[in-house]
Amino acid sequence: MGLYPLIRPLVFALEAERAHRLTIAALKLRPVHRQQPSSPSSLAIKDTGLDFPNPIGLAPGFDKDAEVFGQALGLGFGFVEVGTLTPRPQAGNLKPRLFRLAEDRAVINRMGFNNQGQAAARGRLAAGPRAGIVGVNIGANKDSANRAHDYAEGVRAMAPVADYLTINISSPNTPGLRDLQDKEALEGLLTVVTMAGRGSANSARPPVFLKVAPDLEPSDIDDIARAALDFGLDGLIVANTTISRPPLRSRHRDEQGGLSGAPLRALALQRLRDFRKATGGRIPLIGVGGIESGRDAYERIRAGASLVQLYSALVYEGPGLVRRMLKELEQHLTRDGFASVADAVGTE
Ligand SMILES: Cc1cc2nc3c(=O)[nH]c(=O)nc-3n(C[C@H](O)[C@H](O)[C@H](O)COP(=O)(O)O)c2cc1C
């Protein structure tokens, strides 16, 4: 047991966004090591040309401005995704915009892509060697006249400092953004993004992932899967927060925004299975949503994910969670006779 259970009541006494800023400030005080802590060798996985020491990543939204990715890697994460970063800085929605639903082990947020912009993050990402894999999640400014253009700009600006890029078209908090998931809009976007990627120097052509919402109809899933395969995307990230509301107990349950954490688990798992079926295992999948234990990570891997990510569980479990999950995941693999994570992917 770490210290977190003792500190948690103090953290929870603070307004949620303030607590988050303090967490970032506290992490900044920790030293950044050149080497990541070692993970058991059975947890290593090679995917889209990258060597992940383990498959558990920090989901975007925690380190939006690339301030603490080094420290996050030091917690044991196999990779960290920063962002969402938009071309120009923007303030995001009015506060309060972040809510803890403690009784439900959930979070609702309507941050609205608050971030300092790509140039500021780019400077931090370019400063010095990194201890591990850092992906960059890009989005469009709320007031952009041409959203596809914003993504192309993001690819050009961030490819040189990213181990991978994520095209995020699934945030519920930028009005109209998720319409980019519709067939024609998506094909138009991917055409523009692919061209921007080709323009990059060979050395700066990181893998490109697409992050989708869990709130999709079967026909949307087929269209997205087809487009991802046709355009040669390197992975699909399933999923972002949900605008649906499974039964919740907390007083914040009716707040507008995207729901994450435990109540998202079943829906995100189902969507992962849907995308596994729609893509037939021909494209790597990254599972996200309600993952809070090694068992959850293992379940997502068996359902077809090569990698997983989490955010909300950190709020409830604290930073020691990652190490505990790695140990648990290793135990599940050994128990079921898998020599590696790759052997277990999609075996459910
Ligand atoms: C406060 C907060 C902010 C988030 N911001 C982003 C974001 O900027 N970009 C993004 O792609 N996802 C964002 N997410 C979604 C997470 O990356 C993740 O997809 C979602 O929370 C589900 O995972 P979880 O249940 O482990 O939290 C955010 C989530 C939370 C809770």
The ligand as an SDF file (V2000), in Angstrom:
LIG
                    3D

 31 33  0  0  0  0  0  0  0  0999 V2000
  -10.2640   15.3420  -17.1940 C   0  0  0  0  0  0  0  0  0  0  0  0
  -10.1320   14.5810  -18.4710 C   0  0  0  0  0  0  0  0  0  0  0  0
   -9.6120   15.2190  -19.5740 C   0  0  0  0  0  0  0  0  0  0  0  0
   -9.4690   14.5230  -20.7710 C   0  0  0  0  0  0  0  0  0  0  0  0
   -8.9090   15.1590  -21.8470 N   0  0  0  0  0  0  0  0  0  0  0  0
   -8.7020   14.4540  -22.9940 C   0  0  0  0  0  0  0  0  0  0  0  0
   -8.0670   15.0720  -24.0930 C   0  0  0  0  0  0  0  0  0  0  0  0
   -7.6490   16.2270  -24.0480 O   0  0  0  0  0  0  0  0  0  0  0  0
   -7.9090   14.3270  -25.2190 N   0  0  0  0  0  0  0  0  0  0  0  0
   -8.3220   13.0290  -25.3180 C   0  0  0  0  0  0  0  0  0  0  0  0
   -8.1260   12.3860  -26.3640 O   0  0  0  0  0  0  0  0  0  0  0  0
   -8.9050   12.4230  -24.2720 N   0  0  0  0  0  0  0  0  0  0  0  0
   -9.1070   13.1030  -23.1240 C   0  0  0  0  0  0  0  0  0  0  0  0
   -9.7060   12.4820  -22.0550 N   0  0  0  0  0  0  0  0  0  0  0  0
  -10.1900   11.0860  -22.2190 C   0  0  0  0  0  0  0  0  0  0  0  0
   -9.1920   10.0590  -21.7180 C   0  0  0  0  0  0  0  0  0  0  0  0
   -8.0010   10.1000  -22.4520 O   0  0  0  0  0  0  0  0  0  0  0  0
   -9.8020    8.6400  -21.8180 C   0  0  0  0  0  0  0  0  0  0  0  0
  -10.0810    8.3410  -23.1690 O   0  0  0  0  0  0  0  0  0  0  0  0
  -11.0940    8.5150  -21.0190 C   0  0  0  0  0  0  0  0  0  0  0  0
  -11.0180    9.2510  -19.8230 O   0  0  0  0  0  0  0  0  0  0  0  0
  -11.4160    7.0540  -20.6700 C   0  0  0  0  0  0  0  0  0  0  0  0
  -10.4090    6.4700  -19.8730 O   0  0  0  0  0  0  0  0  0  0  0  0
  -10.5330    6.3560  -18.2690 P   0  0  0  0  0  0  0  0  0  0  0  0
  -11.8590    5.7440  -17.9730 O   0  0  0  0  0  0  0  0  0  0  0  0
   -9.3830    5.4960  -17.8700 O   0  0  0  0  0  0  0  0  0  0  0  0
  -10.4040    7.7290  -17.7410 O   0  0  0  0  0  0  0  0  0  0  0  0
   -9.8620   13.1570  -20.8530 C   0  0  0  0  0  0  0  0  0  0  0  0
  -10.3820   12.5280  -19.7170 C   0  0  0  0  0  0  0  0  0  0  0  0
  -10.5260   13.2180  -18.5390 C   0  0  0  0  0  0  0  0  0  0  0  0
  -11.0860   12.5040  -17.3410 C   0  0  0  0  0  0  0  0  0  0  0  0
  1  2  1  0
  2  3  1  0
  2 30  2  0
  3  4  2  0
  4  5  1  0
  4 28  1  0
  5  6  2  0
  6  7  1  0
  6 13  1  0
  7  8  2  0
  7  9  1  0
  9 10  1  0
 10 11  2  0
 10 12  1  0
 12 13  2  0
 13 14  1  0
 14 15  1  0
 14 28  1  0
 15 16  1  0
 16 17  1  0
 16 18  1  0
 18 19  1  0
 18 20  1  0
 20 21  1  0
 20 22  1  0
 22 23  1  0
 23 24  1  0
 24 25  2  0
 24 26  1  0
 24 27  1  0
 28 29  2  0
 29 30  1  0
 30 31  1  0
M  END
$$$$
